[in-house]
Amino acid sequence: MGNNKTVLIAEPTETLSSELHTFLDDMGFGTIKVKTLKETMLTLQQQRVDVLVLDATLLEEDCQFISVIKGIEEDLNIIICAETNTPEFESKVRKQRIFFYHIRSFGTQDLKMAISNAINKSSH
């Protein structure tokens, strides 16, 4: 099912990648894990990525990084994962044309569905 699809997970800890590991393996998706925005940029420049799952803590309230990514990969589906939600931050990231905004306290089911939908969208 995966058809060589790759999910890039950018987070300072490995919480998301460990939560999603079995799901991504079962779906046949390749996974790349990075810990910083710099590593994220280098990976996007060097490899084909279908979906970026980005931990909001890396953004530190500044969503300009998303604009930079969109400048490199305009059609990249970006999923932002936030520990807590503030209307101001959610408004900022949604203005950047992200694919999905995930609040971690809701569990991983909607995140998994969003990744699957983003992969399907990227293949069209």
Contact map, one row per residue, 1 for C-alpha under 8 A:
1110000000000000000000000011000000000000000000000000000000000000000000000000000000000000000000000000000000000000000000000000
1111100000000000000000000011110000000000000000000000000000000000000000000000000000000000000000000000000000000000000000000000
1111100000000000000000000001100000000000000000000000000000000000000000000000000000000000000000000000000000000000000000000000
0111110000000000000000000001110000000000000000000000000000000000000000000000000000000000000000000000000000000000000000000000
0111111000000000000000000001110000000000000000001100000000000000000000000000000000000000000000000000000000000000000000100000
0001111100000000000000000000111100000000000000011110000000000000000000000000000000000000000000000000000000000000000000000000
0000111110000000000000000000111100000000000000001111100000000000000000000000000000000000000000000000000000000000000000000000
0000011111000000000000000000001111000001000000001111100000000000000000000000000000000000000000000000000000000000000000000000
0000001111100001100000000000001111000000000000000001111000000000000000000000000000000000000000000000000000000000000000000000
0000000111110000000000000000000011111001000000000001111000000000000000000000000000000000000000000000000000000000000000000000
0000000011111111000000000000000011110000000000000000011011000000000000000000000000000000000000000000000000000000000000000000
0000000001111100000000000000000001110000000000000000001011000000000000000000000000000000000000000000000000000000000000000000
0000000000111111000000000000000000100000000000000000000000000000000000000000000000000000000000000000000000000000000000000000
0000000000111111110000000000000000000000000000000000000000000000000000000000000000000000000000000000000000000000000000000000
0000000000101111111000000000000000000000000000000000000000000000000000000000000000000000000000000000000000000000000000000000
0000000010101111111100000000000000000000000000000000000000000000000000000000000000000000000000000000000000000000000000000000
0000000010000111111110000000000010000000000000000000000000000000000000000000000000000000000000000000000000000000000000000000
0000000000000111111110000000000000000000000000000000000000000000000000000000000000000000000000000000000000000000000000000000
0000000000000011111111000000000000000000000000000000000000000000000000000000000000000000000000000000000000010000000000000000
0000000000000001111111110000000000000000000000000000000000000000000000000000000000000000000000000000000000010001000000000000
0000000000000000111111111000000000000000000000000000000000000000000000000000000000000000000000000000000000000000000000000000
0000000000000000001111111100000000000000000000000000000000000000000000000000000000000000000000000000000000000000000000000000
0000000000000000000111111110000000000000000000000000000000000000000000000000000000000000000000000000000000000001000000000000
0000000000000000000111111111111000000000000000000000000000000000000000000000000000000000000000000000000000000000000000000000
0000000000000000000011111111110000000000000000000000000000000000000000000000000000000000000000000000000000000000000000000000
0000000000000000000001111111100000000000000000000000000000000000000000000000000000000000000000000000000000000000000000000000
1100000000000000000000111111100000000000000000000000000000000000000000000000000000000000000000000000000000000000000000000000
1111100000000000000000011111110000000000000000000000000000000000000000000000000000000000000000000000000000000000000000000000
0111111000000000000000011111111000000000000000000000000000000000000000000000000000000000000000000000000000000000000000000000
0101111000000000000000011001111100000000000000000000000000000000000000000000000000000000000000000000000000000000000000000000
0000011110000000000000010000111110000000000000000000000000000000000000000000000000000000000000000000000000000000000000000000
0000011110000000000000000000011111000000000000000000000000000000000000000000000000000000000000000000000000000000000000000000
0000000111100000100000000000001111100000000000000000000000000000000000000000000000000000000000000000000000000000000000000000
0000000111110000000000000000000111110011000000000000000000000000000000000000000000000000000000000000000000000000000000000000
0000000001111000000000000000000011111011000000000000000000000000000000000000000000000000000000000000000000000000000000000000
0000000001110000000000000000000001111111000000000000000001000000000000000000000000000000000000000000000000000000000000000000
0000000001000000000000000000000000111111100000000000000001000000000000000000000000000000000000000000000000000000000000000000
0000000000000000000000000000000000011111110000000000000000000000000000000000000000000000000000000000000000000000000000000000
0000000000000000000000000000000001111111111000000000000000000000000000000000000000000000000000000000000000000000000000000000
0000000101000000000000000000000001111111111100000000000000000000000000000000000000000000000000000000000000000000000000000000
0000000000000000000000000000000000001111111110000000000000000000000010000000000000000000000000000000000000000000000000000000
0000000000000000000000000000000000000111111111000000000000000000000000000000000000000000000000000000000000000000000000000000
0000000000000000000000000000000000000011111111100000000000000000000000000000000000000000000000000000000000000000000000000000
0000000000000000000000000000000000000001111111111000000000000000000000011000000000000000000000000000000000000000000000000000
0000000000000000000000000000000000000000111111100000000000000000000000010000000000000000000000000000000000000000000000000000
0000000000000000000000000000000000000000011111110000000000000000000000000000000000000000000000000000000000000000000000000000
0000000000000000000000000000000000000000001111111000000000000000000000000000000000000000000000000000000000000000000000000000
0000010000000000000000000000000000000000000101111100000000000000000000000000000000000000000000000000000000000000000000000000
0000111100000000000000000000000000000000000100111111000000000000000000000001000000000000000000000000000000000000000000000000
0000111100000000000000000000000000000000000000011111000000000000000000000001100000000000000000000000000000000000000001100100
0000011100000000000000000000000000000000000000001111100000000000000000000001111000000000000000000000000000000000001001100100
0000001111000000000000000000000000000000000000001111110000000000000000000001111000000000000000000000000000000000000000000000
0000001111000000000000000000000000000000000000000011111000000000000000000000011110000000000000000000000000000000000000000000
0000000011100000000000000000000000000000000000000001111101000000000000000000011110000000000000000000000000000000000000000000
0000000011110000000000000000000000000000000000000000111111100000000000000000000111000000000000000000000000000000000000000000
0000000000000000000000000000000000000000000000000000011111111000000000000000000111100000000000000000000000000000000000000000
0000000000110000000000000000000000000000000000000000001111111000000000000000000001000000000000000000000000000000000000000000
0000000000110000000000000000000000011000000000000000011111110000000000000000000000000000000000000000000000000000000000000000
0000000000000000000000000000000000000000000000000000001111111110100000000000000000000000000000000000000000000000000000000000
0000000000000000000000000000000000000000000000000000000111111100000000000000000000000000000000000000000000000000000000000000
0000000000000000000000000000000000000000000000000000000110111110000000000000000000000000100000000000000000000000000000000000
0000000000000000000000000000000000000000000000000000000000111111100000000000000000000000000000000000000000000000000000000000
0000000000000000000000000000000000000000000000000000000000101111111000000000000000000000000110010000000000000000000000000000
0000000000000000000000000000000000000000000000000000000000000111111100000000000000000000000000000000000000000000000000000000
0000000000000000000000000000000000000000000000000000000000100111111110000000000000000000000000000000000000000000000000000000
0000000000000000000000000000000000000000000000000000000000000011111111000000000000000000000010010000000000000000000000000000
0000000000000000000000000000000000000000000000000000000000000011111111100000000000000000000000010000000000000000000000000000
0000000000000000000000000000000000000000000000000000000000000001111111110000000000000000000000000000000000000000000000000000
0000000000000000000000000000000000000000100000000000000000000000111111111100000000000000000000000000000000000000000000000000
0000000000000000000000000000000000000000000000000000000000000000011111111111000000000000000000000000000000000000000000000000
0000000000000000000000000000000000000000000000000000000000000000001111111100000000000000000000000000000000000000000000000000
0000000000000000000000000000000000000000000110000000000000000000000111111100000000000000000000000000000000000000000000000000
0000000000000000000000000000000000000000000100000000000000000000000011111111000000000000000000000000000000000000000000000000
0000000000000000000000000000000000000000000000000000000000000000000011111111000000000000000000000000000000000000000000000000
0000000000000000000000000000000000000000000000000000000000000000000001001111100000000000000000000000000000000000000000000100
0000000000000000000000000000000000000000000000001111000000000000000001001111110000000000000000000000000000000000000000000100
0000000000000000000000000000000000000000000000000111000000000000000000000011111000000000000000000110000000000000000001000100
0000000000000000000000000000000000000000000000000011110000000000000000000001111100000000000000000111000000000000000000000000
0000000000000000000000000000000000000000000000000011110000000000000000000000111110000000000000000111110000000000011000000000
0000000000000000000000000000000000000000000000000000111100000000000000000000011111000000000010000101110000000000000000000000
0000000000000000000000000000000000000000000000000000111100000000000000000000001111100000000000000000111100000000000000000000
0000000000000000000000000000000000000000000000000000001110000000000000000000000111111000000000000000111100000000000000000000
0000000000000000000000000000000000000000000000000000000100000000000000000000000011111000000000000000001110000000000000000000
0000000000000000000000000000000000000000000000000000000000000000000000000000000001111100000000000000001110000000000000000000
0000000000000000000000000000000000000000000000000000000000000000000000000000000001111110110000000000001000000000000000000000
0000000000000000000000000000000000000000000000000000000000000000000000000000000000011111110000000000000000000000000000000000
0000000000000000000000000000000000000000000000000000000000000000000000000000000000001111111000000000000000000000000000000000
0000000000000000000000000000000000000000000000000000000000000000000000000000000000000111111100000000000000000000000000000000
0000000000000000000000000000000000000000000000000000000000001000000000000000000000001111111110000000000000000000000000000000
0000000000000000000000000000000000000000000000000000000000000000000000000000000000001111111111000000100000000000000000000000
0000000000000000000000000000000000000000000000000000000000000000000000000000000000000011111111100000000000000000000000000000
0000000000000000000000000000000000000000000000000000000000000010000000000000000000000001111111110000000000000000000000000000
0000000000000000000000000000000000000000000000000000000000000010010000000000000100000000111111111100000000000000000000000000
0000000000000000000000000000000000000000000000000000000000000000000000000000000000000000011111111100100000000000000000000000
0000000000000000000000000000000000000000000000000000000000000000000000000000000000000000001111111100000000000000000000000000
0000000000000000000000000000000000000000000000000000000000000010011000000000000000000000000111111100000000000000000000000000
0000000000000000000000000000000000000000000000000000000000000000000000000000000000000000000011111110000000000000000000000000
0000000000000000000000000000000000000000000000000000000000000000000000000000111100000000000011111111100000000000000000000000
0000000000000000000000000000000000000000000000000000000000000000000000000000111000000000000000001111100000000000000001000000
0000000000000000000000000000000000000000000000000000000000000000000000000000011100000000000000000111110000000000010000000000
0000000000000000000000000000000000000000000000000000000000000000000000000000001111000000010001000111111000000000000000000000
0000000000000000000000000000000000000000000000000000000000000000000000000000001111000000000000000001111101000110000000000000
0000000000000000000000000000000000000000000000000000000000000000000000000000000011111000000000000000111111100000000000000000
0000000000000000000000000000000000000000000000000000000000000000000000000000000011110000000000000000011111110000000000000000
0000000000000000000000000000000000000000000000000000000000000000000000000000000000110000000000000000001111100000000000000000
0000000000000000000000000000000000000000000000000000000000000000000000000000000000000000000000000000011111110100000000000000
0000000000000000000000000000000000000000000000000000000000000000000000000000000000000000000000000000001111111110000000000000
0000000000000000001100000000000000000000000000000000000000000000000000000000000000000000000000000000000101111111000000000000
0000000000000000000000000000000000000000000000000000000000000000000000000000000000000000000000000000000000111111100000000000
0000000000000000000000000000000000000000000000000000000000000000000000000000000000000000000000000000010001111111110000000000
0000000000000000000000000000000000000000000000000000000000000000000000000000000000000000000000000000010000111111111000000000
0000000000000000000100100000000000000000000000000000000000000000000000000000000000000000000000000000000000011111111100000000
0000000000000000000000000000000000000000000000000000000000000000000000000000000000000000000000000000000000001111111110000000
0000000000000000000000000000000000000000000000000000000000000000000000000000001000000000000000000001000000000111111111000000
0000000000000000000000000000000000000000000000000010000000000000000000000000001000000000000000000000000000000011111111100000
0000000000000000000000000000000000000000000000000000000000000000000000000000000000000000000000000000000000000001111111110000
0000000000000000000000000000000000000000000000000000000000000000000000000000000000000000000000000000000000000000111111111000
0000000000000000000000000000000000000000000000000110000000000000000000000000100000000000000000000010000000000000011111111100
0000100000000000000000000000000000000000000000000110000000000000000000000000000000000000000000000000000000000000001111111110
0000000000000000000000000000000000000000000000000000000000000000000000000000000000000000000000000000000000000000000111111111
0000000000000000000000000000000000000000000000000000000000000000000000000000000000000000000000000000000000000000000011111111
0000000000000000000000000000000000000000000000000110000000000000000000000011100000000000000000000000000000000000000001111111
0000000000000000000000000000000000000000000000000000000000000000000000000000000000000000000000000000000000000000000000111111
0000000000000000000000000000000000000000000000000000000000000000000000000000000000000000000000000000000000000000000000011111
